[in-house]
């Protein structure tokens, strides 16, 4: 049986903040924490979260860091979506 884990990344020049959602729409969402923005640190995090029966789905907002993360995750066989900032839902009053 496969388990899906959804990983949201807030990517900055020097750091990445990661949050993980497990168990579908009703599952718990938790903040993993902040890691270095280098690809090695991200790969280490994803190896820790993944596993034989785990499908990882990663999403992050497009920004000045480009598509380096997207391309690397594709090479690793990890599903990744890059979202346009204009398409990211925000609560009223935070626009």
N, C-alpha and C positions, 0 to 999 in steps of 0.2 A: 504494500500500500504506500503510495506516495503522499508526502506532506508538502504543502505549499507554504513558503515563507516569503513575505513581501518586505523588501528593504527599501526605505526611503532615504535618500542622501541629500544633505544640504552642503553643497560643494563650494568651498572658498579657496583662495590662492594657497594658503598654508595648511588648512585643516578641512576635515570632512566630519559632519555630525550625522550619525546614523540612527535610524529608528527602525524597529522590526515589528511586523504584524504577523501573528500566527493564527491558524485556526479559522480562516475564512472571515466573512463579514462580522461575525460575532466574537471573533478572537480578540485577545488582549494586544494592545499596541504599547510597546515600551521603548523608551529611549535607551539605546545602547551606549552612546557616549561620543566623544570626540577622538578622532584618530588623525594621524598625519595625512596629508594629501598625496603622498607618493603612492604609486600603484602597488608596491609591495605590501604596504600596510592594509590597503583595501583588499587585496587578494588574501591576506592572512585572516582578516575578519570574515570574508565570505567562505573560506575553507572551514573556519570554526562554526559558522552558522549552517553550512551545507552538510552533505553526507550522501550516502548511497541512495536513501529513500527520500531525499529532500529536493524539491524543485525550488530554486531561488528565482525571484522576480525582482528586479532592481529598477527604481525610477529616480531620476533627478532632474532638476530644472536646468535648462540650457543657460549658459552664461559665458563669461570670458575665458573659462578653462577649456572650451572647445569640446571635441568629441573623443578625446583620448581615452577616457574611462569607457565610453560606449564601445569603442573599437576593441579594447582589451577584453571586456566582458564577452563580447561576441566571439572572440578567439577562444575564450575559456568555455564557451557553450552556455553561458548564463544569459537568460532573457533580460533585456534592458530597454527601457523606454526613456527618451529624453523629451521633456515637456517644455513647451514654449511658456515663458513667464506670463504672457498675456492670457494663457489658458489655465493658469493655476487658480483654483477657487480661493477667495479670501473673504473673511467675515466683513460685513458692512462696517464702515468706519476705518478700515485699514487699507484703503485704496490709495 
